[in-house]
């Protein structure tokens, strides 16, 4: 049996990007994907934007470090973002500015006149905002395919329909058994299983870290008027909604975050209704139809920061998980950093400014 240097569980954007980085550094890599195709869950259900402040100050270094790679390879399209508030929300907007002012993110305060110019039909009570000009749309499908192609070109073995069923470690190697009856071996097992990360940890005898999946709903609306293609991403400063144009339609989320078991997530009608109600409180557009609706799982560690690196207790077991809703926009820097940690390689220009210790699994008691 071939003994791979690394076996990665999960072929979403996290597993695919890490596999490409490890393989291009000379490691032999196996990816075990439970579904029929890579990216079926969270990667394939993203709202598809790169936004410098999304995820909080701890995530900004990963996002900024990823930006050049994403732009240079053609995965970003300019969009711009607005965090909006009503008069009574000025304190929250002030706090946001204070929280992010020293992170390197480009943000500025704007008033009602500028806000109305950027969002036609906005209701007058929404009078204050923060403008983030660097926000962009991400071509998620192209980015994921790019990493899968890089991985394939470097000799990575991808096994779909291979849900992990059991693992055992002996003499410095993992034996991995799948539900289909396949058997594989690897020196290092990397947990990139998204919503299933704690389940994979338990199989390997590692302590689960409390990585919790949360359901997020998105709907596609036809509205009158249709949004202009250059309108920005709009986010509520209190975290109650976000929306953006997409091919003449509106993509809208109620910014829900309902705890969920790891599953094939589906939208709930209450979340759809709440999303529409919140949108109609922001703009005077008429909602003509709900054309699509979907849900995905965003998985967070207890402190909301991702988890990268070797488990402090279980030999040969590593984490690349807990990446919430920011795993796609941070994937270039996150995968590069994680590969350097797993291979014990020095940082490079992309990762040298990132403090890896805040993402270490050893930070948990």
Secondary structure as GFF3:
##gff-version 3
##sequence-region A 1 365
A	DSSP	beta_strand	3	9	.	.	.	ID=ss1
A	DSSP	alpha_helix	13	24	.	.	.	ID=ss2
A	DSSP	beta_strand	29	32	.	.	.	ID=ss3
A	DSSP	three_ten_helix	43	45	.	.	.	ID=ss4
A	DSSP	beta_strand	49	50	.	.	.	ID=ss5
A	DSSP	alpha_helix	57	72	.	.	.	ID=ss6
A	DSSP	beta_strand	76	78	.	.	.	ID=ss7
A	DSSP	beta_strand	81	86	.	.	.	ID=ss8
A	DSSP	three_ten_helix	87	89	.	.	.	ID=ss9
A	DSSP	alpha_helix	90	100	.	.	.	ID=ss10
A	DSSP	beta_strand	108	110	.	.	.	ID=ss11
A	DSSP	alpha_helix	112	118	.	.	.	ID=ss12
A	DSSP	beta_strand	126	132	.	.	.	ID=ss13
A	DSSP	beta_strand	136	138	.	.	.	ID=ss14
A	DSSP	alpha_helix	140	153	.	.	.	ID=ss15
A	DSSP	beta_strand	157	159	.	.	.	ID=ss16
A	DSSP	beta_strand	164	170	.	.	.	ID=ss17
A	DSSP	beta_strand	173	178	.	.	.	ID=ss18
A	DSSP	beta_strand	183	191	.	.	.	ID=ss19
A	DSSP	three_ten_helix	194	196	.	.	.	ID=ss20
A	DSSP	alpha_helix	197	203	.	.	.	ID=ss21
A	DSSP	beta_strand	212	224	.	.	.	ID=ss22
A	DSSP	beta_strand	233	236	.	.	.	ID=ss23
A	DSSP	beta_strand	242	246	.	.	.	ID=ss24
A	DSSP	beta_strand	249	253	.	.	.	ID=ss25
A	DSSP	beta_strand	258	260	.	.	.	ID=ss26
A	DSSP	alpha_helix	269	280	.	.	.	ID=ss27
A	DSSP	beta_strand	286	300	.	.	.	ID=ss28
A	DSSP	beta_strand	307	310	.	.	.	ID=ss29
A	DSSP	beta_strand	317	321	.	.	.	ID=ss30
A	DSSP	alpha_helix	331	343	.	.	.	ID=ss31
A	DSSP	three_ten_helix	356	359	.	.	.	ID=ss32
A	DSSP	three_ten_helix	361	363	.	.	.	ID=ss33
###
